[in-house]
Amino acid sequence: MPQRAVVIGSGFGGLAAAIRLRAKGYEVDLLEMRDKPGGRAYVYEQDGFQFDAGPTIITAPFLIDELFALADRRTEDYVHIVPCRPFYRIVAHDGTAFDYTGNEAEIIEEIRRINPADIPGYRRFVAQSKAIFDRAFLDLADQPFSSVMDMIRVAPDLVRLRSHESVYRMVSRYVSHPFLRVVFSFHPLLVGGNPFQSSSIYSMIHYLERCWGVHFAMGGTGALVRALVRLLEEMGGRIRINARVEEILVEAGRAKGVRLASGEAVPADIVVSNGDVANTYRHQVAARWRRKWTDERLARMRYSMGLFLIYFGTDRTYPELAHHTIVLSERYQGLLDDIFRRKVLAKDFSLYLHAPTRTDPSLAPPGCECFYVLSPVPNLRGQIDWEKEKGPYADAILASLEKICPDLRSHVITRRVMTPNDFVTELDAYAGSAFQFEPILTQSAWFRPHNVSEDVGGLFLVGAGTHPGAGVPGVLSSAKVLDRVIGPAR
């Protein structure tokens, strides 16, 4: 009888891991605690609107193509993925806008309009971003960092690439204009990091996007989830919803399956967790089996910021908007200090506005628009009463958006709010963190919880909390690591 694998959680990391394991011949059970697949890529349906709850940007689509190719299928037969132009529109507090694309000539013209003196520096920045991308992503993103020697081998490259610098400091060596420094340093926020603290390694995101583009799945990100579920089931994998895992069963230091909240035991030869890593260890692995990832050690880790989200629909459209808009506060470092260091709720905010109906009108009723606005906020290690603050904070955000969406509040006909509290109750996120561990150098690669559990044999980790980290390319690459550490089923 073929070996059996249980995968906990049906986010992109869990789906990719299940597909890869099924391609290796394992019998695969994918267990999802919620009422439908997707994990953080959940879909809310409300008043005729369809809201993608989490990831809205698809980069490195070849990682998705690889999954379909494992079963001799083609992505385009399951889901239609289209490019976004521009990638983002970035709007400064004074109304200055920058249309960010993957075309160098277009980027140069945008820089020329704002500060021509920064054009030569930008070209040097791109060269450095490419050098980091070539090493950190192409060479290392799908490599396990299971021993300290793995880290020692790449240490000279980390020194050469100045990985001790922050992203913002690196960008500032090449670009002088304050707004352009923000434009080229905001990317760590997409994976839960502070540009003033995250290693310059994360500047590779600029070149990654330039190399493969920024894309959107028609039908929303949920359409990609449904496509991967269909692929897994066609390959013979099984997915169970409303199947919350309470415990990873361990015998003699090795994972032997899981116990569900219902009491049912699901035996397995290997277990893969796509859950929040801190809570996988804290809640699902008994303390007696944990030598490294103890409660105390996990409590000492630094966690990403939280997110405050408003999903809302309007009874009119805003055709002047881009699909993705970033609206900046006048403050940059000060606001990030409030979020990451002081952990207080500031009066101002920077926002990411997702308007998917600019690309796919089917996500809203005819003549309407579908939105998702995100504000980075402190995680729950800050003392914020979200039940008290969420209403006024949401109102303030919608009011501020009227700078780019005239008379917005009078046209909102449905809305839904999500705070860091909801990340705990709905997503089992430790401290309400939106991206698990903060992506700083001392919490990257070998310093993160490993894809191969250090504490329990036969337990593997995928997703944002393990190597290489958050973001759709990161979690898909974490599943690809399994190809290097798990052999074919016997």
Secondary structure, 3 states (H helix, E strand, C coil): CCCEEEEECCCHHHHHHHHHHHHCCCEEEEECCCCCCCHHHCEEEECCEEEECCCCCECCCHHHHHHHHCCCCCHHHCCCEEECCCCEEEECCCCCEEEECCCHHHHHHHHHHHCHHHHHHHHHHHHHHHHHHHHHHHHCCCCCCCCHHHHHHHHHHHHHCCCCCEHHHHHHHHCCCHHHHHHCCCHHHHHCCCCCCCEHHHHHHHHHHHHHCCEEECCCHHHHHHHHHHHHHHCCCEEECCCCEEEEEEECCEEEEEEECCCCEEECCEEEECCCHHHHHHHHCCHHHCCCCCHHHHHHCCECCEEEEEEEEECCCCCCCCCEEEECCCCCHHHHHHHHHHCCCCCCCCEEEECHHHCCHHHCCCCCEEEEEEEEECCCCCCCCHHHHHHHHHHHHHHHHHHCCCCHHHHEEEEEEECHHHHHHHHCCHHHCCCCECCCHHHCHHHCCCCECCCCECEEECCCCCCCCCCHHHHHHHHHHHHHHCCCCC
